[in-house]
């Protein structure tokens, strides 16, 4: 029997460019209870979260820091994201 409707694809908005994209193609950043901001590779960590797309313009340190700070209400250093993503890849 054929499906009646297509599979649901969760969509999220990038905190930097405000483009709506598929959730799985974006990086989630989470502000924990102690105020630190870290990448969330599982997508299930507790805390306030926001999403950033993989577009190079959105990964520029100045734009990234400003967008994440606006979305999460906490200071953020873009260099932190780059170093943690390198450690997660290895």
N, C-alpha and C positions, 0 to 999 in steps of 0.2 A: 504494500500500500504506500503510495507517495506521501511525502510530508505535506502538511497543509500550509505551513508558513516557513520561511527561511530561518536558519539558526540566528539567535540574537548575538550581536557583537557589541560589547560594552564600549562606549565612547567617552573620552575625557577631553578637557580643554587644556592646552598648554598655558602655563602661567606666564610665559614670556610673549609669545606671538598671538595668543588667543585663538589658535586654529583648533578645530575639533578633529581628533584622530582616534584610531583604535587604541584602546587601553594597553594592549600588549606591546604596542610599538613605542611606548613612552617609558620614561624613567620616573618612578615615584620617589619623592623626597618626603621625609617624615620629621616633624618636630616632636620630640619626646617630652615627657613630663618635666624633665630637668632643663629643657630649653635647647638642647643640642639638636642639630639638623643633620640627618644622615640619609644616604640612599637606602631604599627598601627593595631589594631584589625579589622578595617573596610577594610583595603587594598586600601583606596582611599584618604588618607591624602596627601596634597600637599607637595612637597619637594623631595629631593634625597632619594631613597629607596634601600634597600638591603634585602635579605632573609636569614634566618638561619633555618636549619632543627631541628627536635626535638631529634636528636641523642645525647646521654649523652656526648660523646666526643666533640661535637661541643658546648656544654653548659658549658664547663670548663672555668672559669673566664679568665685565661691567653689567651687561644686560641680565645675565643669570643671577648675579647677586641682588640686583634691584628687584627683579620679578619675584624671586623666592622670598625676599624680605617683605615685600608687599603682601604676598599670599599667606605667609606663615607668621608674620608679625614678630620675627626674631632676626637678629643679625646673622648673615651667612657669608662665608668666604667661598668663592667659586673654586679655588684651588683644592679645597677639601674634597669636592666631588670628583675631580680628576684623579687624585691620588687613591681614593677609595674604589673607584671603578677599575683602576689598574690592578689593585690587590684582588678584587673579585674575579678578574679575568684569569688570573694565574692559579 
